[in-house]
């Protein structure tokens, strides 16, 4: 049981170390917000806020998405109930940006994103499990009364 717990801690440490350095490098190159959440699944909900004038709510909320931080945009779809949150499904690992475009009951519509528009929300999908390897102690090591030193690599 202790071995499983220790392995879980090692894999967690490896995941944090790997994601920290890889994401930091990726963030600098692609200008990804440092607080962009990293999720291990391809289906998730995005919270959004629509400024409401007149207390009638939006007639329609469209979601646009980008896979290149705003160089190109595509219409993802429309939120069926026009109320936050919107559940989206992406095709796999990667960095996804999203932007909402609302239309009111009179027909006033926010401007759709164009090339160069920065996403309102950025989500990083990473389903790759971390890899860790024991270096010491080995199976034949004894645990002394003063404890044991653990060494691993990621």
SETI-57399 format. One record per residue (C-alpha): residue in one letter; z, x, y; residue number from 1. Coordinates in nm, 2 decimals, padded with zeros to 4 digits. Layout:
REM residues N
+--------+--------+--------+--------+-----+
: residu :      z :      x :      y : num :
+--------+--------+--------+--------+-----+
:      a :      Z :      X :      Y : NUM :
...
+--------+--------+--------+--------+-----+
END
This chain:
REM residues 154
+--------+--------+--------+--------+-----+
: residu :      z :      x :      y : num :
+--------+--------+--------+--------+-----+
:      x :  00.00 :  00.00 :  00.00 :   1 :
:      x :  00.08 :  00.28 :  00.24 :   2 :
:      x : -00.26 :  00.44 :  00.17 :   3 :
:      x : -00.44 :  00.12 :  00.27 :   4 :
:      x : -00.24 :  00.09 :  00.59 :   5 :
:      x : -00.31 :  00.46 :  00.67 :   6 :
:      x : -00.68 :  00.42 :  00.60 :   7 :
:      x : -00.69 :  00.12 :  00.83 :   8 :
:      x : -00.53 :  00.32 :  01.10 :   9 :
:      x : -00.78 :  00.60 :  01.05 :  10 :
:      x : -01.08 :  00.37 :  01.06 :  11 :
:      x : -00.94 :  00.21 :  01.37 :  12 :
:      x : -00.90 :  00.55 :  01.53 :  13 :
:      x : -01.25 :  00.64 :  01.43 :  14 :
:      x : -01.39 :  00.32 :  01.57 :  15 :
:      x : -01.22 :  00.37 :  01.90 :  16 :
:      x : -01.32 :  00.73 :  01.92 :  17 :
:      x : -01.68 :  00.66 :  01.82 :  18 :
:      x : -01.73 :  00.35 :  02.04 :  19 :
:      x : -01.56 :  00.52 :  02.33 :  20 :
:      x : -01.79 :  00.82 :  02.34 :  21 :
:      x : -02.11 :  00.64 :  02.23 :  22 :
:      x : -02.05 :  00.35 :  02.47 :  23 :
:      x : -01.96 :  00.57 :  02.76 :  24 :
:      x : -02.29 :  00.76 :  02.71 :  25 :
:      x : -02.49 :  00.44 :  02.67 :  26 :
:      x : -02.32 :  00.29 :  02.98 :  27 :
:      x : -02.41 :  00.58 :  03.20 :  28 :
:      x : -02.78 :  00.58 :  03.09 :  29 :
:      x : -02.83 :  00.20 :  03.10 :  30 :
:      x : -02.58 :  00.12 :  03.38 :  31 :
:      x : -02.38 : -00.11 :  03.14 :  32 :
:      x : -02.06 : -00.24 :  03.30 :  33 :
:      x : -01.76 : -00.04 :  03.17 :  34 :
:      x : -01.58 : -00.37 :  03.09 :  35 :
:      x : -01.86 : -00.52 :  02.89 :  36 :
:      x : -01.71 : -00.66 :  02.57 :  37 :
:      x : -01.81 : -00.52 :  02.23 :  38 :
:      x : -01.82 : -00.78 :  01.95 :  39 :
:      x : -01.89 : -00.74 :  01.58 :  40 :
:      x : -02.09 : -01.06 :  01.54 :  41 :
:      x : -02.42 : -01.20 :  01.66 :  42 :
:      x : -02.30 : -01.56 :  01.74 :  43 :
:      x : -02.06 : -01.60 :  02.03 :  44 :
:      x : -01.98 : -01.82 :  02.33 :  45 :
:      x : -02.03 : -01.72 :  02.69 :  46 :
:      x : -01.80 : -01.88 :  02.96 :  47 :
:      x : -01.97 : -01.96 :  03.29 :  48 :
:      x : -01.89 : -02.13 :  03.62 :  49 :
:      x : -02.12 : -02.36 :  03.81 :  50 :
:      x : -02.04 : -02.42 :  04.18 :  51 :
:      x : -02.02 : -02.80 :  04.20 :  52 :
:      x : -02.09 : -02.98 :  04.53 :  53 :
:      x : -02.01 : -03.35 :  04.52 :  54 :
:      x : -01.81 : -03.35 :  04.19 :  55 :
:      x : -02.10 : -03.47 :  03.98 :  56 :
:      x : -02.16 : -03.14 :  03.79 :  57 :
:      x : -02.50 : -02.98 :  03.72 :  58 :
:      x : -02.78 : -03.18 :  03.56 :  59 :
:      x : -02.90 : -02.88 :  03.37 :  60 :
:      x : -02.79 : -02.52 :  03.30 :  61 :
:      x : -03.05 : -02.27 :  03.16 :  62 :
:      x : -02.96 : -01.94 :  03.01 :  63 :
:      x : -03.18 : -01.64 :  03.05 :  64 :
:      x : -03.14 : -01.32 :  02.85 :  65 :
:      x : -03.24 : -00.96 :  02.87 :  66 :
:      x : -03.23 : -00.68 :  02.62 :  67 :
:      x : -03.31 : -00.40 :  02.87 :  68 :
:      x : -03.05 : -00.46 :  03.14 :  69 :
:      x : -03.28 : -00.68 :  03.36 :  70 :
:      x : -03.61 : -00.51 :  03.34 :  71 :
:      x : -03.75 : -00.81 :  03.16 :  72 :
:      x : -03.61 : -01.16 :  03.13 :  73 :
:      x : -03.68 : -01.45 :  02.89 :  74 :
:      x : -03.55 : -01.81 :  02.88 :  75 :
:      x : -03.29 : -01.82 :  02.60 :  76 :
:      x : -03.24 : -02.20 :  02.62 :  77 :
:      x : -03.06 : -02.48 :  02.79 :  78 :
:      x : -02.69 : -02.56 :  02.75 :  79 :
:      x : -02.71 : -02.91 :  02.58 :  80 :
:      x : -02.40 : -03.05 :  02.77 :  81 :
:      x : -02.43 : -02.84 :  03.09 :  82 :
:      x : -02.07 : -02.75 :  03.05 :  83 :
:      x : -01.92 : -02.41 :  02.98 :  84 :
:      x : -01.91 : -02.24 :  02.73 :  85 :
:      x : -02.26 : -02.19 :  02.59 :  86 :
:      x : -02.29 : -02.06 :  02.23 :  87 :
:      x : -02.57 : -01.81 :  02.18 :  88 :
:      x : -02.70 : -01.62 :  01.87 :  89 :
:      x : -02.87 : -01.29 :  01.91 :  90 :
:      x : -03.09 : -01.11 :  01.65 :  91 :
:      x : -02.88 : -00.81 :  01.59 :  92 :
:      x : -02.70 : -00.51 :  01.73 :  93 :
:      x : -02.77 : -00.42 :  02.09 :  94 :
:      x : -02.69 : -00.47 :  02.45 :  95 :
:      x : -02.76 : -00.82 :  02.58 :  96 :
:      x : -02.75 : -00.95 :  02.93 :  97 :
:      x : -02.73 : -01.31 :  03.03 :  98 :
:      x : -02.77 : -01.51 :  03.35 :  99 :
:      x : -02.74 : -01.88 :  03.42 : 100 :
:      x : -02.97 : -02.09 :  03.63 : 101 :
:      x : -02.84 : -02.43 :  03.74 : 102 :
:      x : -03.02 : -02.75 :  03.85 : 103 :
:      x : -02.84 : -03.02 :  04.03 : 104 :
:      x : -02.90 : -03.40 :  04.01 : 105 :
:      x : -03.12 : -03.39 :  04.32 : 106 :
:      x : -03.35 : -03.12 :  04.17 : 107 :
:      x : -03.22 : -02.82 :  04.36 : 108 :
:      x : -03.26 : -02.52 :  04.12 : 109 :
:      x : -03.12 : -02.17 :  04.14 : 110 :
:      x : -03.37 : -01.89 :  04.13 : 111 :
:      x : -03.45 : -01.76 :  03.79 : 112 :
:      x : -03.40 : -01.39 :  03.73 : 113 :
:      x : -03.69 : -01.15 :  03.79 : 114 :
:      x : -03.75 : -00.79 :  03.69 : 115 :
:      x : -03.47 : -00.58 :  03.83 : 116 :
:      x : -03.21 : -00.86 :  03.85 : 117 :
:      x : -02.88 : -00.74 :  03.70 : 118 :
:      x : -02.72 : -00.96 :  03.44 : 119 :
:      x : -02.42 : -01.17 :  03.53 : 120 :
:      x : -02.27 : -01.12 :  03.18 : 121 :
:      x : -02.33 : -00.83 :  02.94 : 122 :
:      x : -02.23 : -00.84 :  02.57 : 123 :
:      x : -02.26 : -00.54 :  02.33 : 124 :
:      x : -02.31 : -00.64 :  01.97 : 125 :
:      x : -02.21 : -00.36 :  01.73 : 126 :
:      x : -02.17 : -00.45 :  01.36 : 127 :
:      x : -02.17 : -00.09 :  01.23 : 128 :
:      x : -01.84 : -00.02 :  01.05 : 129 :
:      x : -01.67 :  00.31 :  01.14 : 130 :
:      x : -01.67 :  00.59 :  00.89 : 131 :
:      x : -01.37 :  00.80 :  00.83 : 132 :
:      x : -01.28 :  01.08 :  00.59 : 133 :
:      x : -00.95 :  01.22 :  00.47 : 134 :
:      x : -00.91 :  01.59 :  00.52 : 135 :
:      x : -00.54 :  01.62 :  00.44 : 136 :
:      x : -00.31 :  01.55 :  00.27 : 137 :
:      x : -00.49 :  01.56 : -00.06 : 138 :
:      x : -00.38 :  01.36 : -00.36 : 139 :
:      x : -00.17 :  01.65 : -00.49 : 140 :
:      x :  00.03 :  01.69 : -00.16 : 141 :
:      x :  00.39 :  01.59 : -00.16 : 142 :
:      x :  00.56 :  01.41 :  00.12 : 143 :
:      x :  00.86 :  01.60 :  00.25 : 144 :
:      x :  01.17 :  01.46 :  00.40 : 145 :
:      x :  01.05 :  01.56 :  00.74 : 146 :
:      x :  00.73 :  01.36 :  00.70 : 147 :
:      x :  00.36 :  01.45 :  00.64 : 148 :
:      x :  00.08 :  01.55 :  00.87 : 149 :
:      x : -00.23 :  01.35 :  00.84 : 150 :
:      x : -00.57 :  01.49 :  00.92 : 151 :
:      x : -00.90 :  01.30 :  00.92 : 152 :
:      x : -01.25 :  01.32 :  01.08 : 153 :
:      x : -01.47 :  01.05 :  01.21 : 154 :
+--------+--------+--------+--------+-----+
END
